[in-house]
């Protein structure tokens, strides 16, 4: 999937401002906004996951929770993308091998299949490509692909499962990442209260929550946070109106493209389940949703939100928490005598 290209920012903001002028007239004329047309809204409901290959997904789930893919035998994908806490670890930066501090905040794995790319800087074009990175990253799982494959090939049950799914007992890293990605594609969160409201349930949202959504639209937040995932589908500069002050060394897309124009340009995060994932931003610079909304207003929109506007928008954002994936923890197959031993302490 290629990056979504938006019109120039000045044109987008003119359109948003025009909507802001028209909307009060509609409200004054008595036009109801309680039952919107889904097609006319910048945000659409999250579709439910469709599992086409249950055996592939089940294998991917085991690998997602498999700590033996790490050098220490302790860290799994779920360590940083905890499915019990909104698909992230809720830390300013993740903890890697030997308690190393990661360079950036861990993004949520929930609804990640809807992202234009993976990682904050979009350096991985797919879930498969993303899944291979942490295994060999010395600051994350600190293993390597050869060792990780040796571990899996030494476990008879894994060999049989890969044979069942892929038709071969020769396990490859492509098979590993394909299975993990297939599981991650099922980690969607449909049926949020906001989705119910979009579909016509007028009682799904309170008056404040509806008011927050209207402010979210007319202020211009939807220019970046749109679509089913309410973001994740474009790259934008952090600090359009004023520079974003941070001590975090991450510079965004420039590390991928080499273009200075991409400095401090990051993938726009999805706002689905955002209430579960404090702190916020790539550097955890906003400890609360209220702080995040206020900062985004100033730096991205050049707007000083009132206390009521902040409260209304936060109320709306809380309606984006959908049904969390109901995961039954997999029973991982036992190691064999040939399985390489983990080295957690040296």
C-alpha positions in Angstrom: 0.0 0.0 0.0 1.4 3.4 -0.9 1.3 6.5 1.2 -1.9 8.5 1.1 -1.2 11.9 -0.5 -3.3 14.8 0.8 -3.8 18.2 -0.9 -1.5 21.0 0.1 -2.0 21.9 3.8 -3.2 25.5 3.1 -6.0 24.1 0.8 -7.0 21.5 3.4 -7.3 24.1 6.1 -9.4 26.4 3.9 -11.8 23.5 3.4 -11.8 22.7 7.1 -12.5 26.4 7.9 -15.3 26.5 5.4 -16.9 23.5 7.1 -16.5 25.4 10.4 -18.5 28.3 8.9 -21.3 26.1 7.5 -21.7 23.8 10.5 -23.1 26.5 12.9 -25.6 27.5 10.3 -26.8 24.0 10.0 -27.1 23.7 13.7 -29.0 26.9 13.9 -31.4 25.8 11.2 -32.3 22.7 13.3 -30.6 20.2 11.1 -29.9 17.0 13.1 -26.4 15.7 13.3 -27.3 12.8 15.5 -27.7 10.2 12.7 -25.0 10.9 10.2 -24.5 9.3 6.8 -21.5 7.0 7.1 -20.3 7.9 3.6 -20.3 11.6 4.4 -18.2 11.3 7.5 -14.4 11.5 7.5 -14.3 8.5 9.9 -15.8 5.1 9.1 -16.6 2.1 11.3 -13.9 -0.5 11.9 -14.8 -3.7 10.1 -14.6 -7.1 11.9 -11.7 -9.4 11.2 -12.2 -12.2 8.7 -10.1 -15.3 9.4 -9.5 -17.1 6.1 -6.8 -19.5 7.4 -7.3 -20.4 11.0 -4.3 -22.7 11.2 -2.0 -19.9 9.9 -3.5 -17.4 12.4 -3.1 -19.9 15.3 0.6 -20.5 14.4 1.1 -16.7 14.2 -0.5 -16.3 17.7 2.0 -18.8 19.2 4.9 -17.0 17.6 3.6 -13.6 18.8 3.8 -14.9 22.4 7.0 -16.9 21.8 9.8 -15.6 24.1 12.3 -18.1 22.7 12.6 -16.0 19.6 14.6 -13.6 21.8 18.2 -14.1 23.0 17.1 -14.0 26.6 14.2 -16.4 26.2 12.1 -13.8 28.0 10.9 -11.1 25.5 8.1 -11.7 23.0 6.2 -9.5 20.5 3.6 -9.2 23.3 6.2 -7.7 25.6 6.1 -4.4 23.8 2.7 -4.8 22.1 0.7 -6.0 25.1 -2.7 -7.1 24.1 -3.9 -6.6 27.7 -3.1 -2.9 27.6 -4.3 -1.6 24.2 -1.6 -3.3 22.1 1.3 -1.2 23.6 3.4 -1.3 26.7 2.3 2.1 28.0 5.9 3.1 28.7 7.7 6.2 27.5 10.0 3.8 25.6 10.1 0.0 25.5 12.4 -2.1 27.5 14.7 -4.4 25.5 17.3 -7.0 26.1 19.3 -6.5 29.3 16.9 -3.7 30.3 18.0 -1.5 27.5 15.9 1.6 26.9 14.3 1.7 23.4 14.7 4.9 21.3 11.0 5.6 20.8 7.5 4.9 22.2 6.0 1.5 21.1 3.0 2.0 18.8 -0.1 -0.1 19.2 -0.4 -3.3 17.3 -4.2 -3.1 17.4 -5.6 -2.2 13.9 -2.1 -1.9 12.6 -3.1 -3.7 9.4 -4.8 -0.5 8.4 -1.5 1.5 8.6 0.1 3.0 5.5 3.3 1.5 6.8 4.8 0.2 10.1 7.0 1.9 12.7 6.8 5.7 13.4 9.0 6.5 10.5 7.3 4.0 8.1 10.5 2.1 7.4 8.6 -1.2 7.1 6.1 -1.4 4.3 4.2 -4.3 5.7 3.4 -6.2 8.9 5.6 -9.0 7.6 8.6 -6.7 7.2 8.0 -5.2 10.6 7.8 -8.6 12.4 11.3 -9.5 11.3 13.0 -6.4 12.7 12.7 -6.7 16.5 14.0 -10.3 16.5 17.4 -9.2 15.3 17.5 -5.7 16.9 20.2 -5.7 19.6 18.1 -3.3 21.7 15.0 -5.3 21.5 14.9 -9.1 21.3 18.7 -9.2 20.5 18.6 -12.5 18.7 19.3 -13.1 15.0 17.3 -14.8 12.3 19.6 -17.8 12.1 19.3 -18.5 15.8 15.6 -17.9 15.9 15.1 -20.4 13.1 17.3 -22.9 14.8 15.1 -22.6 17.9 11.9 -23.2 15.9 13.4 -26.1 13.9 14.5 -27.8 17.1 11.0 -28.0 18.4 9.1 -31.0 16.8 5.6 -29.5 17.3 6.6 -26.3 15.5 8.1 -28.3 12.6 4.8 -30.1 12.3 2.7 -27.0 12.5 4.8 -25.2 9.8 4.5 -28.3 7.6 0.7 -28.3 8.1 0.4 -24.6 7.2 3.0 -24.1 4.6 3.5 -27.7 3.2 7.1 -27.9 4.2 9.1 -28.7 7.3 11.9 -26.3 6.2 11.0 -23.2 8.3 11.9 -19.9 6.8 11.8 -16.4 8.2 9.3 -15.5 5.5 7.0 -18.1 6.9 7.5 -16.9 10.4 6.7 -13.3 9.6 3.8 -14.3 7.4 2.3 -16.2 10.3 2.8 -13.4 12.8 1.3 -10.9 10.3 -1.7 -13.1 9.8 -2.4 -13.1 13.5 -1.9 -9.4 13.8 -4.4 -8.8 11.0 -7.1 -10.2 13.3 -6.3 -7.7 16.1 -9.0 -5.2 15.1 -11.3 -3.4 17.5 -14.8 -3.0 16.0 -18.1 -1.9 17.5 -16.9 1.1 19.5 -19.6 3.4 20.7 -18.7 5.9 18.1 -19.1 3.2 15.4 -22.6 2.4 16.8 -23.4 6.1 16.5 -22.1 6.2 13.0 -24.4 3.4 12.1 -27.5 5.3 13.4 -27.7 4.6 17.1 -28.5 8.1 18.4 -28.2 7.0 22.0 -24.7 5.6 21.7 -23.1 9.0 22.4 -23.8 11.7 24.9 -24.4 15.4 23.9 -20.8 16.2 25.0 -19.3 13.4 23.0 -21.2 14.5 19.9 -20.1 18.1 20.5 -16.5 16.9 20.9 -16.7 15.1 17.5 -18.0 18.2 15.8 -15.2 20.3 17.3 -12.7 17.6 16.2 -14.0 18.0 12.7 -14.4 21.8 12.5 -11.0 22.5 14.2 -9.2 20.5 11.5 -8.2 17.3 13.4 -9.8 15.2 10.7 -7.3 16.4 8.1 -4.9 13.9 9.5 -7.0 11.7 11.7 -9.5 10.1 9.4 -10.6 6.8 7.9 -11.6 3.6 9.8 -8.5 3.8 12.1 -8.8 7.5 12.7 -5.2 8.0 11.5 -2.4 5.7 10.5 -2.9 6.4 6.8 -0.5 9.3 6.2 2.7 10.9 7.3 2.7 14.4 8.7 5.2 16.9 10.1 5.1 17.1 13.9 5.0 20.9 14.6 3.4 22.5 11.5 2.6 25.9 13.2 5.5 25.9 15.7 8.4 23.5 16.3 7.9 20.6 18.6 10.3 20.7 21.5 11.6 17.3 22.5 14.8 15.7 23.8 14.1 12.5 21.9 16.6 11.9 19.1 14.1 10.5 16.6 13.8 12.6 13.5 11.1 10.7 11.6 11.0 10.0 7.9 14.3 11.7 7.1 16.0 8.5 8.3 14.1 6.6 5.6 14.0 9.1 2.7 17.2 11.1 3.4 15.2 14.3 2.5 15.5 17.2 4.9 11.9 18.1 4.2 10.9 14.9 6.0 12.6 15.9 9.3 10.2 15.5 12.2 7.6 13.9 9.8 6.0 10.8 11.4 3.3 8.4 10.6 0.0 9.8 12.1 -1.0 7.5 14.9 -4.4 5.8 14.9 -6.7 7.2 17.5 -8.6 4.0 17.9 -8.4 2.9 21.6 -6.3 5.9 22.3 -7.7 6.2 25.8 -5.9 2.9 26.7 -2.5 4.1 25.6 -1.1 6.9 27.7 1.4 8.5 27.4 1.2 10.0 23.9 3.3 11.0 20.9 6.4 9.2 19.7 8.4 10.5 22.6 5.7 10.2 25.3 5.7 14.0 25.5 2.1 14.2 26.5 1.2 12.4 29.8 -2.6 12.6 29.3 -5.2 12.9 26.5 -6.0 16.4 27.7 -2.3 17.4 27.3 -2.1 15.8 23.9 -5.2 17.5 22.6 -4.0 20.9 23.8 -0.6 20.5 22.3 -1.9 19.3 18.9 -4.2 22.3 18.8 -1.3 24.7 19.3 1.4 23.0 17.2 -0.7 21.5 14.3 -3.6 23.9 14.0 -2.4 27.1 15.6 -5.4 27.0 17.9 -5.7 27.5 21.6 -8.5 25.1 22.6 -10.6 26.2 25.6 -10.9 24.0 28.6 -14.4 23.0 27.5 -13.2 22.2 24.0 -10.4 20.0 25.3 -12.9 18.2 27.6 -15.3 17.7 24.7 -12.7 16.3 22.3 -11.4 14.0 25.0 -14.9 12.8 25.7 -15.2 12.0 21.9 -11.8 10.2 21.9 -13.0 7.9 24.7 -15.8 6.7 22.4 -13.2 5.2 20.0 -12.4 2.3 22.3 -13.7 -0.8 20.5 -14.1 -4.4 21.5 -10.7 -5.7 22.4 -9.5 -9.0 20.8 -10.5 -11.9 23.0 -7.2 -13.9 23.1 -6.9 -17.3 24.7 -3.2 -17.6 25.6 -1.6 -20.3 23.5 0.1 -23.3 25.1 3.6 -23.1 23.5 5.3 -26.4 22.5 8.1 -27.6 24.8 11.7 -27.3 23.8 13.7 -30.4 22.8 17.2 -31.4 23.9 18.5 -29.8 20.7 16.9 -26.4 21.4 19.5 -23.7 21.8 19.5 -22.4 25.3 18.6 -18.8 26.1 21.3 -16.5 27.5 19.5 -14.0 29.7 22.3 -13.0 32.0 25.5 -12.6 29.9 
